[in-house]
């Protein structure tokens, strides 16, 4: 069964921001990146500054998320 839920821009922004901060991204950077991502604008239309910020934030999130998952694996042994 498939559900179609409409998520508002504000809710998307909160979700992105919460997850970024959860995995160690600074609050101010997380807020800016979340706003950019939630806006839904095509990446081709982002400024160089927006691209750089989102890339940095996502890389930091990914690194810390992987670290967390690896720790979880070791704790479950």
Secondary structure, DSSP 8 states (H G I E B T S, - for coil): --------HHHHHHHHHHHHHHTT--HHHHHHHHHHHHHT--GGGS-HHHHHHHHHHHHHHHHHHHHHHHHHHHHT-
